[in-house]
């Protein structure tokens, strides 16, 4: 499993530094935010696998941070563990009512916090709620979003595939291919932030396949800008020779030499203005058909 990303939201510098060193030593990728607004910005820029959230913060409190995370489609699935000096039952209930996954009181046992963090991330992945490489919603969460929109108007599903990704993985290895997936997830998030709406949904069904649910009005700008930026920026993941020649060479089945183009992106878009949907499978199948027609 790739490194899990933790966002620690804590304004006490000593505690923040201690937790960063401790979880970094356990091979977590750790980011720190000292304010609630900073935590919300960092979460949207790069989704963490879990947030350890102090309640008492200098700008907005942890309850408000959690509420905003839970009401925004793209961050609603991220596990949250509250970390606080409060030990009142009413405070715990307030946090749990807002959708927090757990609650631990200062002074805390670091080993207990470690186990709670590990279990929350493992539970999310075990229930197929998120894709472990990108931490984007997967499986059940994507299906839930499709069920919510199927009888509504004005939406669009964008189906995205990374062409020749498996060939890249064969030639460059798992670490490099994981970096490509994270790059794709970050780029999709940036494009949706710029050209979509705050309620747009981004999912990763696995391997080379991503989806976006947005408005029909925004879908074409998202599609066009994503294709343009991806074709420019994917080249940074290749060595100089492969960039120059425009393809890669690798050993295929039985060690035979193979050649493959640079990764490209294909995108299909469907909306209820074009089709009448009765089942979520129809949405995904027609979106896949639209994407495949793009490559013909």
C-alpha positions, 0 to 999 in steps of 0.5 A: 500500500502506498503512503497514507497522507495525514493532515494534522490540524493543531495550533500548538506548535509543540504538539504538531511537531511531535505528531509530525515526527512520530507519524513520519517515523511510521512512514505516513506522509504528514502535513500540518495546518495551524488554522481551520481555514488553512486546513480546508485549503490544504484538504481541497488541494490534496486529499488526505487519507485522514484528518486529525483535527483539534477543536480549539483553533485560532480562527474557526473551531474544529466543529466548523471545519468538520461541518464544512468538510462534510457538506462539500461533496469532494471532502465528505468521505475523509475520516476525521478524528477530533483531538481536544482538551474537552472531555464533556459528553456534549462536546463528544456528541456534537463532534459525532453528530457532525460526522467525525469518525472518532474522538480522543482527549488530551493528554492522549496516549500516542499509541492509542492515537496511532491505532485509531488512525490506522484503523480508520484508514484501514476501515475506509479502504476495506469498505471500498470507500476510497482508492488507496493511491489517490484517496479519491472516492471509489466503489460505493461512494461513486455509486451513491453519487450516481443514484443521487443524480440519476433523476435530476436535470443539468448534470454531466458525467465525465468518464476519463481514461489514461491510455497506455498507463499499463505500458508505462507501469511495465516500463517505469515500475510501480513507484513511477506509475503511482506518481502518475495516478497522484498527478492525474488526481491533483490535476483533475482537482485543480481543473474542477476547482477552476472550471467547475463548481464547489459541489462537483464530485471526483472519483477514482474507480481504480487503476487508470479510470477516473470520473467527474460529476459536474454540471452540463454547463461546466463539463465542456470547459473541464474536458477541454482544459483537462485534455490540454494540460494533461498532454503538456504536463504528463511529459514530466514523468518521462526521462529525456530520451522517451520525451524526445522520441515520443514513445517508450520501449519495454520488455513485453510477454516472454521478454519480447521488445515492445513499444508504446506511446506516451500516456494520453487521456481520453474523455467521454461526457454524457448528460440527461439532455442527451439520454434518459437514464433508468439505471446507474449502469446505463450512465457509466456504460454510455459514458464509456462508449462516448470515451471510446468513440473519441479514440476511434 
